[in-house]
Amino acid sequence: MLKTFTAWCNSHLRKAGTQIENIEEDFRDGLKLMLLLEVISGERLAKPERGKMRVHKISNVNKALDFIASKGVKLVSIGAEEIVDGNAKMTLGMIWTIILRFAIQDISVEETSAKEGLLLWCQRKTAPYKNVNIQNFHISWKDGLGFCALIHRHRPELIDYGKLRKDDPMTNLNTAFDVAEKYLDIPKMLDAEDIVGTARPDEKAIMTYVSSFYHAFSGAQKAETAANRICKVLAVNQENEQLMEDYEKLASDLLEWIRRTIPWLENRLPENTMQAMQQKLEDFRDYRRLHKPPKVQEKCQLEINFNTLQTKLRLSNRPAFMPSEGKMVSDINNAWGNLEGAEKGYEEWLLNEIRRLERLDHLAEKFRQKAAIHEAWTEGKEDMLQKRDYETASLSEIKALLKKHEAFESDLAAHQDRVEQIAAIAQELNELDYYDSPSVNARCQRICDQWDALGALTQKRSEALQRTEKLLETIDQLYLEFAKRAAPFNNWMEGAMEDLQDTFIVHTIEEIQGLSTAHEQFKATLPEADKERQAILGIHNEIAKIVQTYHVNMAGTNPYTTINPQEINAKWDKVRQLVPQRDQALIEEHARQQNNERLRRQFANQANIIGPWIQNKMEEIGRISIEMHGTLEDQLTHLRQYEKSIVNYKPKIDQLEGDHQLIQEALIFDNKHTNYTMEHIRVGWEQLLTTIARTINEIENQILTRDAKGISQDQLNEFRASFNHFDRDRSGTLGAEEFKACLISLGFDIANDAQGENEFSRIMSIVDPNRMGIVTFQAFIDFMSRETADTDTADQVMASFKVLAGDKNYILADELRRELPPDQAEYCIARMAPYTGPDGVPGALDYMSFSTALYGESDL
């Protein structure tokens, strides 16, 4: 170390025309010590004392120590008396302090300084050389390859590095020391024998010697710094280009999926069967469960990528990214809105179609039942009305025919309601677009035509009988009474059988309870009806008694009606048989409606909890985004924990989806227990996920802005506090006047005149380029960071290229490949235009236009 320090001092004292032989002795009077400090600092010290007395020497040494202290160096336990007395340890300590301050301390590499900076410089310069691994300032230099690598990196013509061997450290060290002394003017401060023969070479001696290399090659260091700046700028540009490509692809894929999906959702081609429509509904549920959720995540990620890219472009002074036509975030939101509109319409259409088909099936079955009953009733009626039996009948027979016809007219009138019901059902089936309407219409038309024919024939026969009535006087009152009472009773039984067999469709417990009540009321009339049946049968029994008693010769059955006691008893037995069947059907439907009510309440209980929970979370996120609690990192951690708690709530949403599916499968179309539908919950959930993700992204962008612009946390808090103060409606944005007041509160001088208005218009064009009339907090932060921080500019990049080009107005491809990493060098060569200036040479590249293009000032 003594030899090293002596050589280092002489390398500087030589410039003043003097040397030292012995550090302890030659620095005792302080004169050469003061001269050394003047040479290495370039400054003049106080005038030295030329006397030989001890007091003069102490004065000179104190002046030197005071000068060292004035440079911010703390001298611990080093006094002028020890130096004057020739204390070797104190003198070497002082020299090491001088070396640290004036040879090593000012070394700076990538924001590191002094020892760490010098070590990083050595590591970077020797990185391309095999068998060289610099980790410290002692054993890493023992083989001599580190010194040879430093020389070869900057002056490759001085050393043939390929011929050096790691197992020959003496040759390597002596080669490096000799070349450094001969060609680089670096004195021989170390002995190869001492380094090789020592297990751990002296660290201070190595650092002192290596610092001489650093200063010798300081010019090359400037070129490296310039290259680093360019690499940094190009890396940012390449990363931004990749982000743009990723955004374009993701946007194209999402829009293409929306383009393919909307036509499927807009297809309203109805099906003829309930099974086919149920399959369509199941396909739609698969779309909701499986296909749409990943696309919701892609859309959210697309917005986050776009915001992150724009933030990075602003932070690097690049122009804002403008996606291809039709691929803006707003375009994607519009397309998504169209998708959700089509989705909502498709779901409503599916449910309406299912209701329609259910109603159609019910009406079609009801039509068939009523038509079958009517056709059975009308069978043979036309033939009966067309008989001319009255022409040869006796008076009593004529009277009987007349009364029989009157009873038929009563029966015909009673069946008028059924015919009208059949026609009304057929009309409703047509209005609901029933697929088998042609056959329904044909059957209905046949019934109506037959009904009109029956009416005409009835009228014609009535007129004939009335003409003959004057000839007939005898009437069998009992037969007539039987016919008159049997006909309506028979019609009542037919109506009762029809009602008991009538299908029904209900959607609430109240409706089924109404049907049950009506059925109970009907059952209450059965005792009276049974009395009427007994009375009618009594009339028939009385007729039989009279016939038997008076031996009346009866030709055939009752002439006034075709109804007989056997038919009445058979229909009565059928009515009594249908009553318990109706009871069972009503009980089963009541149980089904109770289950439906349970499903409604089950869904409503969850929805009434989840709906307000989503709304509360949305409001809490809004409050978090405008409040200031802790650092941005604390807010980001809080929001991510908040996001995790929201995601953990997803199983409850899935459970609600399951309940909703059960409701739809049960064909339940309304729910009076809640105002929330599954659509409300889905939209709210998607908005909640998007809002928390967007809020996290905003905080991340604020962190990027703070770190890139060097803004302190206190500044950010001040900006947030000012923004919140003027955001009185808590909308997260400022109007133009609110923003102006906010700027004035932060110290901006915006006068109330034309010049002030022009300045404020310029600022608004920066923070509100789309002229929406509002300023977001992100735009506000970007503007304030631009006003308070320094960033790379096109001029700075241009100056860096000029350093690499050796002050030329152009640069060559070889120079780029030598100073830049291979991929970034080729990136520049591929994009730089040929240099066309008068001082150009073949292969010259124009780095000036390339630099301006990086910042959007010209086309790249």
Secondary structure as the mmCIF struct_conf table of DSSP 4:
data_model
#
loop_
_struct_conf.conf_type_id
_struct_conf.id
_struct_conf.beg_label_comp_id
_struct_conf.beg_label_asym_id
_struct_conf.beg_label_seq_id
_struct_conf.end_label_comp_id
_struct_conf.end_label_asym_id
_struct_conf.end_label_seq_id
HELX_RH_AL_P HELX_RH_AL_P1 LEU A 2 LEU A 13
HELX_RH_3T_P HELX_RH_3T_P1 ARG A 14 ALA A 16
TURN_TY1_P TURN_TY1_P1 GLY A 17 GLY A 17
BEND BEND1 GLU A 21 GLU A 21
HELX_RH_AL_P HELX_RH_AL_P2 ILE A 23 ASP A 26
TURN_TY1_P TURN_TY1_P2 PHE A 27 ASP A 29
BEND BEND2 GLY A 30 GLY A 30
HELX_RH_AL_P HELX_RH_AL_P3 LEU A 31 SER A 41
HELX_LH_PP_P HELX_LH_PP_P1 ALA A 46 GLU A 49
BEND BEND3 MET A 53 MET A 53
HELX_RH_AL_P HELX_RH_AL_P4 ARG A 54 SER A 70
TURN_TY1_P TURN_TY1_P3 LYS A 71 GLY A 72
BEND BEND4 SER A 77 SER A 77
HELX_RH_AL_P HELX_RH_AL_P5 ALA A 80 VAL A 84
TURN_TY1_P TURN_TY1_P4 ASP A 85 GLY A 86
HELX_RH_AL_P HELX_RH_AL_P6 ALA A 88 ILE A 99
HELX_RH_PI_P HELX_RH_PI_P1 LEU A 100 ILE A 104
TURN_TY1_P TURN_TY1_P5 GLN A 105 ASP A 106
STRN STRN1 SER A 108 VAL A 109
TURN_TY1_P TURN_TY1_P6 GLU A 110 GLU A 111
STRN STRN2 THR A 112 SER A 113
HELX_RH_AL_P HELX_RH_AL_P7 ALA A 114 THR A 126
TURN_TY1_P TURN_TY1_P7 ALA A 127 PRO A 128
BEND BEND5 TYR A 129 TYR A 129
TURN_TY1_P TURN_TY1_P8 LYS A 130 ASN A 131
BEND BEND6 ASN A 136 HIS A 138
HELX_RH_3T_P HELX_RH_3T_P2 ILE A 139 TRP A 141
TURN_TY1_P TURN_TY1_P9 LYS A 142 ASP A 143
BEND BEND7 GLY A 144 GLY A 144
HELX_RH_AL_P HELX_RH_AL_P8 LEU A 145 HIS A 154
TURN_TY1_P TURN_TY1_P10 PRO A 156 LEU A 158
HELX_RH_3T_P HELX_RH_3T_P3 TYR A 161 LYS A 163
TURN_TY1_P TURN_TY1_P11 LYS A 166 ASP A 167
HELX_RH_AL_P HELX_RH_AL_P9 PRO A 169 TYR A 183
BEND BEND8 LEU A 184 LEU A 184
HELX_RH_AL_P HELX_RH_AL_P10 ALA A 192 GLY A 197
BEND BEND9 ALA A 199 ARG A 200
HELX_RH_AL_P HELX_RH_AL_P11 GLU A 203 ALA A 216
TURN_TY1_P TURN_TY1_P12 PHE A 217 PHE A 217
HELX_RH_AL_P HELX_RH_AL_P12 SER A 218 LEU A 265
TURN_TY1_P TURN_TY1_P13 GLU A 266 GLU A 266
BEND BEND10 ASN A 272 THR A 273
HELX_RH_AL_P HELX_RH_AL_P13 MET A 274 ASP A 286
HELX_RH_PI_P HELX_RH_PI_P2 TYR A 287 HIS A 291
HELX_RH_AL_P HELX_RH_AL_P14 LYS A 292 LEU A 315
TURN_TY1_P TURN_TY1_P14 SER A 316 ASN A 317
HELX_LH_PP_P HELX_LH_PP_P2 ARG A 318 PHE A 321
HELX_LH_PP_P HELX_LH_PP_P3 PRO A 323 SER A 324
TURN_TY1_P TURN_TY1_P15 GLU A 325 GLY A 326
BEND BEND11 MET A 328 MET A 328
HELX_RH_AL_P HELX_RH_AL_P15 VAL A 329 THR A 378
TURN_TY1_P TURN_TY1_P16 GLU A 379 GLY A 380
HELX_RH_AL_P HELX_RH_AL_P16 LYS A 381 LEU A 385
TURN_TY1_P TURN_TY1_P17 GLN A 386 GLN A 386
HELX_RH_3T_P HELX_RH_3T_P4 ASP A 389 GLU A 391
BEND BEND12 THR A 392 THR A 392
HELX_RH_AL_P HELX_RH_AL_P17 LEU A 395 ALA A 414
TURN_TY1_P TURN_TY1_P18 HIS A 415 HIS A 415
HELX_RH_AL_P HELX_RH_AL_P18 GLN A 416 GLU A 431
TURN_TY1_P TURN_TY1_P19 LEU A 432 ASP A 433
TURN_TY1_P TURN_TY1_P20 TYR A 435 ASP A 436
HELX_RH_AL_P HELX_RH_AL_P19 SER A 437 GLU A 469
TURN_TY1_P TURN_TY1_P21 LYS A 470 LEU A 471
HELX_RH_AL_P HELX_RH_AL_P20 GLN A 477 GLN A 501
BEND BEND13 HIS A 507 THR A 508
HELX_RH_AL_P HELX_RH_AL_P21 ILE A 509 ALA A 524
TURN_TY1_P TURN_TY1_P22 THR A 525 THR A 525
HELX_RH_AL_P HELX_RH_AL_P22 LEU A 526 TYR A 550
TURN_TY1_P TURN_TY1_P23 HIS A 551 HIS A 551
BEND BEND14 GLY A 556 THR A 557
TURN_TY1_P TURN_TY1_P24 PRO A 559 TYR A 560
BEND BEND15 THR A 562 THR A 562
HELX_RH_AL_P HELX_RH_AL_P23 PRO A 565 ILE A 626
BEND BEND16 GLY A 630 GLY A 630
HELX_RH_AL_P HELX_RH_AL_P24 LEU A 632 VAL A 647
TURN_TY1_P TURN_TY1_P25 ASN A 648 TYR A 649
HELX_RH_AL_P HELX_RH_AL_P25 LYS A 650 GLU A 665
TURN_TY1_P TURN_TY1_P26 ALA A 666 LEU A 667
TURN_TY1_P TURN_TY1_P27 LYS A 672 HIS A 673
BEND BEND17 ASN A 675 ASN A 675
HELX_RH_AL_P HELX_RH_AL_P26 MET A 678 LYS A 709
TURN_TY1_P TURN_TY1_P28 GLY A 710 GLY A 710
HELX_RH_AL_P HELX_RH_AL_P27 GLN A 713 PHE A 726
TURN_TY1_P TURN_TY1_P29 ARG A 728 ASP A 729
BEND BEND18 SER A 731 GLY A 732
STRN STRN3 THR A 733 GLY A 735
HELX_RH_AL_P HELX_RH_AL_P28 ALA A 736 SER A 745
TURN_TY1_P TURN_TY1_P30 LEU A 746 GLY A 747
BEND BEND19 ASN A 752 ASP A 753
HELX_RH_AL_P HELX_RH_AL_P29 ALA A 754 VAL A 767
TURN_TY1_P TURN_TY1_P31 PRO A 769 ASN A 770
BEND BEND20 GLY A 773 GLY A 773
STRN STRN4 ILE A 774 THR A 776
HELX_RH_AL_P HELX_RH_AL_P30 PHE A 777 THR A 788
HELX_RH_AL_P HELX_RH_AL_P31 ALA A 794 LEU A 804
TURN_TY1_P TURN_TY1_P32 ALA A 805 GLY A 806
BEND BEND21 ASP A 807 ASP A 807
BEND BEND22 ASN A 809 TYR A 810
STRN STRN5 ILE A 811 ILE A 811
HELX_RH_AL_P HELX_RH_AL_P32 ALA A 813 GLU A 819
BEND BEND23 LEU A 820 LEU A 820
HELX_RH_AL_P HELX_RH_AL_P33 PRO A 822 ARG A 831
HELX_LH_PP_P HELX_LH_PP_P4 MET A 832 MET A 832
STRN STRN6 ALA A 833 PRO A 834
HELX_LH_PP_P HELX_LH_PP_P5 TYR A 835 TYR A 835
BEND BEND24 GLY A 837 GLY A 837
TURN_TY1_P TURN_TY1_P33 PRO A 838 ASP A 839
TURN_TY1_P TURN_TY1_P34 PRO A 842 GLY A 843
STRN STRN7 LEU A 845 ASP A 846
HELX_RH_AL_P HELX_RH_AL_P34 TYR A 847 LEU A 854
TURN_TY1_P TURN_TY1_P35 TYR A 855 GLY A 856
BEND BEND25 GLU A 857 SER A 858
#
